Amino acid sequence: MVDIALGISVGLLVLVQYGFMRVSFEVFTYKKPGRVPVFVVSMVAVLASLFISYLLGFLTLLAFLASQRLSRGELVIVLLTTEFGFLMGMAVVMFILTSVGFILDVPSLKVNMSPEEVMRFLGTG
């Protein structure tokens, strides 16, 4: 069950990153990149961000955008918009999936931490 929950969450995050990258690319640059390259880069960037290092995911996205021959301003705007969308999407996906875990009593989707452990994990306690 844990593998299914992980697959669903990673899949949702890939779709969120893909959506934000497509929209920000089209809105801020007036260019339409191919769907397949954007999806592949989104998948690689999300997997790198989640399982290796967030910096590596950021650099993957930066390398792809640099290869699209954007001006510096466009590159920065698209990069930051996409990453902001990914971070916000990650928070929303985590909230939705943990809520579903509590409502449907799915152990792999529940947060099994006390409030004190959560505060310690966040570095505020």
C-alpha positions in Angstrom: 0.0 0.0 0.0 2.9 2.3 0.7 4.1 1.9 -2.9 0.7 2.9 -4.3 0.6 6.0 -2.1 4.1 7.0 -3.1 3.3 6.5 -6.8 0.1 8.5 -6.5 1.9 11.4 -4.7 4.8 11.4 -7.1 2.5 11.3 -10.1 0.4 14.2 -8.8 3.6 16.2 -8.2 4.8 15.5 -11.8 1.5 16.7 -13.1 1.6 19.8 -10.9 5.1 20.7 -12.1 4.2 20.0 -15.7 1.2 22.2 -15.5 3.0 25.1 -13.9 5.9 24.8 -16.3 3.6 24.8 -19.4 1.5 27.7 -18.2 4.5 29.8 -17.0 6.4 29.1 -20.2 3.5 30.1 -22.4 2.4 33.1 -20.4 5.8 34.7 -19.8 7.6 33.8 -23.1 4.7 33.5 -25.6 6.4 30.3 -26.8 4.9 26.8 -26.9 7.4 24.1 -26.0 6.7 20.5 -26.9 4.6 18.5 -24.5 6.8 15.5 -24.3 10.1 17.3 -23.5 8.3 19.4 -20.8 6.7 16.3 -19.3 10.1 14.4 -19.3 11.9 17.3 -17.7 9.1 17.6 -15.1 9.4 13.9 -14.3 13.2 14.0 -14.0 13.1 17.3 -11.9 10.5 16.0 -9.5 12.2 12.6 -9.0 15.5 14.4 -8.5 14.0 16.9 -6.1 12.2 14.3 -4.0 14.7 11.4 -3.9 18.2 13.0 -4.4 18.4 16.7 -3.8 16.1 19.7 -4.3 19.1 21.6 -5.7 19.5 18.9 -8.4 15.9 19.2 -9.4 16.3 23.0 -9.6 19.4 22.6 -11.8 17.7 20.1 -14.0 14.9 22.6 -14.7 17.4 25.4 -15.1 19.4 23.4 -17.7 16.2 22.6 -19.7 15.1 26.3 -19.7 18.6 27.4 -20.7 18.5 25.1 -23.7 15.3 26.7 -24.8 17.1 30.0 -25.7 15.2 32.2 -23.3 16.4 35.6 -22.3 17.7 35.9 -18.7 14.6 37.6 -17.5 12.3 35.0 -19.1 14.5 32.2 -17.7 14.3 33.5 -14.1 10.6 34.2 -14.2 9.7 30.8 -15.7 12.1 29.0 -13.3 10.9 30.7 -10.2 7.2 30.4 -11.1 7.6 26.7 -11.8 9.5 26.0 -8.6 7.0 28.1 -6.5 4.2 26.2 -8.1 5.9 22.9 -7.4 6.4 23.8 -3.7 2.8 24.9 -3.3 1.6 21.9 -5.1 3.6 19.6 -2.9 2.0 21.2 0.2 -1.5 20.8 -1.3 -0.9 17.2 -2.4 0.5 16.2 1.0 -2.5 17.8 2.7 -5.1 16.1 0.4 -3.4 12.7 0.7 -3.1 12.8 4.5 -6.7 14.0 4.8 -7.8 11.0 2.6 -5.6 8.7 4.7 -7.3 9.8 7.9 -10.8 9.8 6.4 -10.5 6.4 4.7 -8.2 4.9 7.4 -5.3 4.2 5.0 -2.2 3.7 7.2 0.3 4.5 4.5 -1.3 7.9 4.0 -1.6 8.9 7.6 0.9 11.1 9.4 2.0 9.0 12.4 3.7 11.8 14.3 2.7 13.6 17.5 2.5 17.4 17.4 5.7 17.6 19.3 7.5 15.4 16.8 6.1 17.5 13.9 7.4 20.7 15.6 10.8 19.0 16.2 10.9 17.9 12.5 10.1 21.4 11.3 12.9 22.7 13.5 10.8 25.0 15.7 10.6 22.9 18.8 
